[in-house]
Structure formats: structure tokens, C-alpha cells
Amino acid sequence: MKLNAKTLSSLALLCMLGMLVGGLAWEVLERVALRSGLDVDLSIGPVGFDLSVVALSVTVNPGTFLGLVAAVLLFRAL
């Protein structure tokens, strides 16, 4: 799919979903590795912003970036 004004919202949605799924999948893999005896923690965070009324923070891990790359590749393939 080509990026233009109409498809920008689709790209943003795919990127957000990809980051969410990638981050959650990485967290599951970390917990499985912890059960096996490997203590691997590559998370950074929380990263976010606070506007006194609304606060948003996210814990970033390598799966977040892998999900973002996968979302962009999926967008290009559509």
C-alpha cells in the first residue's frame, strides 16, 4: 500500500498494534525463559509523558521494535 493522506491512519493503527503484539510476545518469551532458569530482562521503561490530567507510559523492549518493523512490512505488502 502506498502512503498518502488516506492511508496514514491505517499505517498508524498497524504500527500501534504491531508494537503492542510484539511487546507482549517478547514479555511472554522472557517469562518462559525465566521459568527455564535464564534471567533475561531487556526492557527499558517506563517511557511516557504526563500532562497532569492524562498520563501515558509504556515499557519498551526489543519485541516492540520488532513488531513495529513487522507492521511497516505488512503495510508495504498490502
FIDRENTI-516213 format. One record per atom (N, C-alpha, C, O): atom name; y, z, x. Coordinates in nm, 2 decimals. Atoms other than C-alpha are relative to their C-alpha. Example, Ala and Ser with C-alpha at 12.3 -4.5 7.8 and 13.67 -1.06 7.14 Angstrom:
R name      v      w      u
R    N  -0.12   0.00   0.09
R   CA  -0.45   0.78   1.23
R    C   0.12   0.00   0.09
R    O   0.12   0.07   0.19
R    N  -0.11   0.00  -0.09
R   CA  -0.11   0.71   1.37
R    C   0.11   0.08  -0.08
R    O   0.22   0.09  -0.03
# end
This chain:
R name      v      w      u
R    N  -0.12   0.00   0.08
R   CA   0.00   0.00   0.00
R    C   0.12   0.00   0.09
R    O   0.13   0.07   0.19
R    N  -0.12   0.01  -0.08
R   CA   0.34  -0.08   0.13
R    C   0.10   0.11  -0.05
R    O   0.10   0.15  -0.16
R    N  -0.10  -0.11   0.03
R   CA   0.61   0.19   0.15
R    C   0.13  -0.06  -0.05
R    O   0.20  -0.13   0.02
R    N  -0.12   0.03   0.06
R   CA   0.90   0.14  -0.08
R    C   0.05   0.11  -0.09
R    O  -0.01   0.22  -0.09
R    N  -0.05  -0.11   0.08
R   CA   1.11   0.34  -0.32
R    C  -0.10   0.04  -0.11
R    O  -0.10   0.16  -0.15
R    N   0.09  -0.03   0.10
R   CA   0.84   0.32  -0.59
R    C  -0.12   0.08   0.05
R    O  -0.18   0.16  -0.02
R    N   0.12  -0.06  -0.05
R   CA   0.55   0.43  -0.37
R    C   0.03   0.12   0.09
R    O  -0.07   0.19   0.14
R    N  -0.03  -0.12  -0.08
R   CA   0.73   0.71  -0.18
R    C  -0.05   0.13  -0.06
R    O  -0.10   0.21   0.02
R    N   0.06  -0.12   0.06
R   CA   0.63   0.97  -0.43
R    C  -0.15   0.01   0.01
R    O  -0.20   0.12   0.02
R    N   0.15   0.00  -0.01
R   CA   0.27   0.86  -0.41
R    C  -0.04   0.04   0.15
R    O  -0.13   0.12   0.16
R    N   0.03  -0.04  -0.14
R   CA   0.28   0.90  -0.03
R    C   0.02   0.15   0.02
R    O  -0.06   0.21   0.08
R    N  -0.03  -0.14  -0.01
R   CA   0.44   1.24  -0.06
R    C  -0.11   0.08  -0.06
R    O  -0.16   0.19  -0.01
R    N   0.11  -0.07   0.07
R   CA   0.17   1.35  -0.31
R    C  -0.13   0.00   0.09
R    O  -0.20   0.10   0.10
R    N   0.12   0.01  -0.08
R   CA  -0.11   1.22  -0.09
R    C   0.01   0.08   0.13
R    O  -0.09   0.15   0.17
R    N  -0.01  -0.08  -0.12
R   CA   0.03   1.39   0.22
R    C  -0.01   0.15  -0.03
R    O  -0.08   0.22   0.04
R    N   0.02  -0.14   0.04
R   CA   0.06   1.72   0.04
R    C  -0.14   0.04  -0.03
R    O  -0.19   0.14   0.01
R    N   0.14  -0.02   0.03
R   CA  -0.29   1.70  -0.10
R    C  -0.09  -0.01   0.13
R    O  -0.18   0.07   0.14
R    N   0.08   0.01  -0.12
R   CA  -0.43   1.59   0.24
R    C   0.02   0.12   0.09
R    O  -0.07   0.17   0.15
R    N  -0.03  -0.12  -0.08
R   CA  -0.26   1.88   0.42
R    C  -0.07   0.12  -0.06
R    O  -0.12   0.20   0.01
R    N   0.06  -0.11   0.07
R   CA  -0.39   2.12   0.16
R    C  -0.16   0.00   0.02
R    O  -0.22   0.10   0.06
R    N   0.14   0.01  -0.01
R   CA  -0.75   1.99   0.17
R    C  -0.04   0.02   0.15
R    O  -0.14   0.09   0.17
R    N   0.03  -0.01  -0.14
R   CA  -0.75   1.96   0.55
R    C   0.01   0.15   0.05
R    O  -0.07   0.19   0.12
R    N  -0.01  -0.14  -0.04
R   CA  -0.62   2.31   0.59
R    C  -0.10   0.09  -0.05
R    O  -0.15   0.18   0.02
R    N   0.11  -0.08   0.06
R   CA  -0.87   2.46   0.35
R    C  -0.13  -0.03   0.07
R    O  -0.21   0.07   0.09
R    N   0.13   0.04  -0.06
R   CA  -1.16   2.27   0.51
R    C  -0.01   0.06   0.14
R    O  -0.11   0.11   0.18
R    N  -0.01  -0.06  -0.13
R   CA  -1.05   2.39   0.86
R    C  -0.03   0.15  -0.01
R    O  -0.10   0.21   0.07
R    N   0.02  -0.14   0.02
R   CA  -1.04   2.75   0.73
R    C  -0.14   0.03  -0.03
R    O  -0.20   0.13   0.02
R    N   0.14  -0.02   0.03
R   CA  -1.39   2.72   0.59
R    C  -0.08  -0.01   0.13
R    O  -0.17   0.06   0.15
R    N   0.08   0.02  -0.12
R   CA  -1.52   2.58   0.92
R    C   0.02   0.12   0.10
R    O  -0.07   0.16   0.17
R    N  -0.02  -0.11  -0.09
R   CA  -1.35   2.87   1.11
R    C  -0.08   0.12  -0.05
R    O  -0.14   0.20   0.03
R    N   0.08  -0.12   0.05
R   CA  -1.52   3.13   0.88
R    C  -0.15  -0.02   0.02
R    O  -0.22   0.08   0.04
R    N   0.14   0.02  -0.03
R   CA  -1.86   2.96   0.92
R    C  -0.03   0.02   0.15
R    O  -0.13   0.08   0.18
R    N   0.02  -0.03  -0.14
R   CA  -1.81   2.97   1.30
R    C   0.00   0.15   0.03
R    O  -0.07   0.19   0.12
R    N   0.00  -0.15  -0.01
R   CA  -1.72   3.34   1.27
R    C  -0.13   0.06  -0.03
R    O  -0.17   0.16   0.03
R    N   0.13  -0.06   0.04
R   CA  -2.04   3.41   1.09
R    C  -0.11  -0.03   0.10
R    O  -0.20   0.04   0.12
R    N   0.10   0.04  -0.10
R   CA  -2.23   3.23   1.37
R    C   0.03   0.07   0.13
R    O  -0.05   0.06   0.23
R    N  -0.03  -0.07  -0.12
R   CA  -2.06   3.45   1.63
R    C   0.11  -0.06   0.09
R    O   0.14   0.00   0.19
R    N  -0.11   0.06  -0.07
R   CA  -1.78   3.22   1.75
R    C   0.13   0.04  -0.06
R    O   0.15   0.03  -0.18
R    N  -0.13  -0.05   0.06
R   CA  -1.43   3.37   1.71
R    C   0.10  -0.11   0.04
R    O   0.16  -0.10   0.15
R    N  -0.09   0.11  -0.02
R   CA  -1.21   3.06   1.69
R    C   0.12   0.01  -0.10
R    O   0.09   0.01  -0.22
R    N  -0.11  -0.01   0.09
R   CA  -0.86   3.11   1.55
R    C   0.11  -0.09   0.06
R    O   0.18  -0.05   0.15
R    N  -0.10   0.09  -0.05
R   CA  -0.62   2.81   1.60
R    C   0.12  -0.01  -0.10
R    O   0.19  -0.10  -0.09
R    N  -0.10   0.00   0.10
R   CA  -0.39   2.90   1.31
R    C   0.14   0.04   0.06
R    O   0.14   0.13   0.15
R    N  -0.14  -0.04  -0.03
R   CA  -0.01   2.92   1.35
R    C   0.07   0.03  -0.13
R    O   0.05  -0.04  -0.23
R    N  -0.07  -0.03   0.12
R   CA   0.20   3.09   1.10
R    C   0.01   0.14  -0.03
R    O  -0.02   0.23   0.05
R    N  -0.04   0.09   0.10
R   CA   0.31   3.17   0.86
R    C   0.13  -0.07   0.03
R    O   0.23  -0.02   0.09
R    N  -0.12   0.08  -0.02
R   CA   0.57   2.89   0.88
R    C   0.06  -0.03  -0.14
R    O  -0.01  -0.07  -0.23
R    N  -0.06   0.02   0.13
R   CA   0.82   2.86   0.59
R    C   0.15   0.02   0.00
R    O   0.21   0.03   0.10
R    N  -0.14  -0.02   0.02
R   CA   1.16   2.92   0.45
R    C   0.02   0.10  -0.11
R    O  -0.07   0.11  -0.20
R    N  -0.03  -0.10   0.10
R   CA   1.32   3.18   0.24
R    C   0.15  -0.02  -0.05
R    O   0.24  -0.02   0.03
R    N  -0.14   0.02   0.06
R   CA   1.62   3.12   0.00
R    C   0.04   0.11  -0.08
R    O   0.12   0.10  -0.17
R    N  -0.03  -0.13   0.07
R   CA   1.65   3.48  -0.12
R    C  -0.06   0.00  -0.14
R    O  -0.09   0.11  -0.19
R    N   0.06   0.00   0.13
R   CA   1.52   3.37  -0.46
R    C  -0.14  -0.06   0.01
R    O  -0.24  -0.01  -0.06
R    N   0.13   0.07  -0.02
R   CA   1.23   3.14  -0.36
R    C  -0.04   0.00   0.14
R    O   0.04  -0.03   0.23
R    N   0.05   0.00  -0.14
R   CA   1.02   3.18  -0.05
R    C  -0.13  -0.08   0.00
R    O  -0.22  -0.07  -0.09
R    N   0.12   0.09  -0.02
R   CA   0.75   2.93   0.07
R    C  -0.04   0.02   0.14
R    O   0.04  -0.01   0.24
R    N   0.05  -0.01  -0.14
R   CA   0.53   2.99   0.37
R    C  -0.14  -0.06   0.00
R    O  -0.22  -0.05  -0.10
R    N   0.13   0.06  -0.01
R   CA   0.22   2.81   0.49
R    C  -0.05   0.03   0.14
R    O   0.02   0.04   0.24
R    N   0.07  -0.02  -0.12
R   CA  -0.03   2.89   0.76
R    C  -0.06  -0.14   0.05
R    O  -0.13  -0.20  -0.02
R    N   0.04   0.13  -0.05
R   CA  -0.08   2.58   0.97
R    C  -0.11   0.01   0.10
R    O  -0.11   0.09   0.19
R    N   0.11   0.01  -0.09
R   CA  -0.40   2.49   1.15
R    C  -0.03  -0.15   0.03
R    O   0.03  -0.24  -0.03
R    N   0.02   0.14  -0.03
R   CA  -0.54   2.17   1.31
R    C  -0.05  -0.08  -0.12
R    O  -0.02  -0.20  -0.12
R    N   0.04   0.08   0.12
R   CA  -0.70   2.07   0.98
R    C   0.11  -0.05  -0.09
R    O   0.10  -0.15  -0.15
R    N  -0.12   0.04   0.07
R   CA  -0.35   2.05   0.83
R    C   0.04  -0.14   0.05
R    O   0.07  -0.23  -0.03
R    N  -0.05   0.13  -0.06
R   CA  -0.26   1.77   1.07
R    C  -0.11  -0.11  -0.02
R    O  -0.07  -0.22  -0.04
R    N   0.11   0.10   0.03
R   CA  -0.60   1.60   1.03
R    C   0.01  -0.05  -0.14
R    O  -0.02  -0.17  -0.17
R    N  -0.02   0.04   0.14
R   CA  -0.55   1.60   0.66
R    C   0.12  -0.09  -0.03
R    O   0.11  -0.18  -0.11
R    N  -0.12   0.09   0.01
R   CA  -0.20   1.45   0.70
R    C  -0.03  -0.14   0.05
R    O   0.01  -0.24  -0.01
R    N   0.04   0.13  -0.06
R   CA  -0.34   1.17   0.92
R    C  -0.09  -0.07  -0.10
R    O  -0.07  -0.19  -0.12
R    N   0.09   0.07   0.09
R   CA  -0.62   1.10   0.67
R    C   0.08  -0.05  -0.13
R    O   0.05  -0.15  -0.18
R    N  -0.07   0.04   0.12
R   CA  -0.37   1.09   0.38
R    C   0.08  -0.13   0.03
R    O   0.09  -0.22  -0.05
R    N  -0.08   0.12  -0.03
R   CA  -0.15   0.84   0.56
R    C  -0.09  -0.13   0.02
R    O  -0.06  -0.24  -0.03
R    N   0.09   0.11  -0.01
R   CA  -0.45   0.62   0.65
R    C  -0.05  -0.04  -0.14
R    O  -0.07  -0.16  -0.17
R    N   0.05   0.03   0.14
R   CA  -0.57   0.64   0.28
R    C   0.12  -0.08  -0.07
R    O   0.09  -0.17  -0.14
R    N  -0.11   0.07   0.06
R   CA  -0.22   0.53   0.17
R    C   0.01  -0.14   0.05
R    O   0.04  -0.23  -0.03
R    N  -0.01   0.13  -0.05
R   CA  -0.22   0.24   0.40
R    C  -0.11  -0.09  -0.05
R    O  -0.10  -0.21  -0.06
R    N   0.12   0.08   0.05
R   CA  -0.57   0.13   0.28
R    C   0.01  -0.04  -0.15
R    O  -0.05  -0.14  -0.19
R    N  -0.01   0.04   0.15
R   CA  -0.47   0.13  -0.09
R    C   0.08  -0.12  -0.02
R    O   0.10  -0.16  -0.13
# end
